[in-house]
Every structure is written in C-alpha cells, then in structure tokens.
Amino acid sequence: MTAALAQLNINWWRDSIDILIVAYLFYRLILVIRGTRAEQLVKGLFLLLLAMIASYQLQLNTLNWLLRQMTLGLAIAVPIVFQPELRRALEQLGRGKLFQRTYWNWNPQEFDHLLSELHKAIPVLVKKRIGALIVIERETGLKDWVKTGVLVEGIISAELLINIFFPRSPLHDGAVIIRGNQIVAAGCFLPLTDDPYLSKELGTRHRAGIGLSEHSDAVAIIVSEETGVISVAHNGILTRYLDDKKLRSILIDLCAPPRSEGLNIWRWRNSK
C-alpha cells in the first residue's frame, strides 16, 4: 500500500511538471506570434481543430474527412507562407529569448546619449521633411548589412545624423546602422519585406525597415520624406504616427539596458 502511494505521488509530480512545461512553452509561443500574421493562423487552426473534433463526435464523416485533408494541405503550406515568422522564432530560440530576457552590449549612459541625440535630430528631420532610416542593432548581428554601406564608426550625434540624411548627401538614400553609442555605417541597403498586405502609400524606406525587422531583432526608425510621419519597425510590425513621447516609450521598452530600481533618468532633454 505504501509503495503504491509513493508511486502515485511520483506520478503526480511527474505529470504536474509535464503540464507546467507544456503550458510554459505554449505561453512563450503566444508571446512570439502575438501581433504577427501567424497569430491569425493559430486562431484559424484552433477553430479547424474544434470543427474536426465536433464532426468526429457527431459522426459527420464526409465533413471530418474534408477537414482532415485541409489539415494535411496546411501542414505543407504553413512553413512556406509563414517562413519569416518561423525563422524569427528559431532565431529567438537560438538566442535564448524564448526563455529569458537578455541585454546586448551597451550601458545605460550610452543609451541615454542615444535618446538625447535622437531627440535632437528627429524633430529637425521631420520639420525639414528629410527622409531617414535609422536602425538600432540589438542581439542579432547586422554585419551582412553593414558591409553594404560605408563605414562611419563615429559617436552618435544629431548633427552627424542630419548631415547623413541631408538630400544632397551621397549616403542619404540608405540606412544608418547604430551599434551601442556608434554610428557603424551609413548608406546601407536593407532587405525589403515581401508582405503583400502593406499599404501602397509606404515607400522603400518603410519596406526596408520592416524587411530588416523580419530578418533580425533590430529596431528601425523611419521618417517619411513625404509626410514627416515617424514610424518604428520591429519584429515585422510597423507602428506609425509616433510623437516624441511614444517613440521614447517604444525605444525604452525595446532597447533599454537594465537600471537600478528607483533611478528615474528616462528623460528627453529639452532641445530649446
């Protein structure tokens, strides 16, 4: 009797751990696909699964057979159609980001400097309708795209950013790539997204920013030359119509290194 109870207790713990691991994996999967095209796919697959179960229980054999054939077809189509999302999930797994939040190689002072210089530069770019594409490197290395541009390796400054994107500059059409507190390269060519659902009003800069964010975890800041609208691309998603406050909030959320608790120094400096 005692042995049976002990075995039952062991089985209970094993089953509990098994359930917790599976639940956690599903939770991380939801975080990865949230806000992407794959989110709608998962909802559709869930409804399809419910329909299959219902048709089986109700003995609707023809409908059940049809749904099973659709599932087989989706098993082939999904890896092709959602290749960017699958690649991004595998990259996050390789970086360990499915299981923890890690930080890349820069310190709080460098990040403060980045915020300050962007706060000075971007309003000027917006006011003068100067198009810009500024990429902030995070954990995924961007060496392949750095090589397509001209090495700068200069400390970030508002003046340098404005001069790079000035219409008569030879580097103004490409992207600036920032690593830590340096502008690593300018005039870089980025991969364009092939998302067919993007608005036709989005130009090459927006498509390049989204495209790079599909291939890496980088954050791309885009200033529209036509409208002066500020946008941010991350994880294949474009967030538009940002002001200084919203842009700061997004950058802090996505790029800020860890801080000591109680230290409140996330401020845009006055540019007056």
Helices and strands as residue ranges (DSSP letters): H 2-33, H 37-57, H 61-81, H 83-95, H 108-127, E 132-136, H 143-146, E 150-155, H 158-165, E 175-179, E 182-188, H 204-215, E 219-223, E 230-234, E 237-242, H 244-255
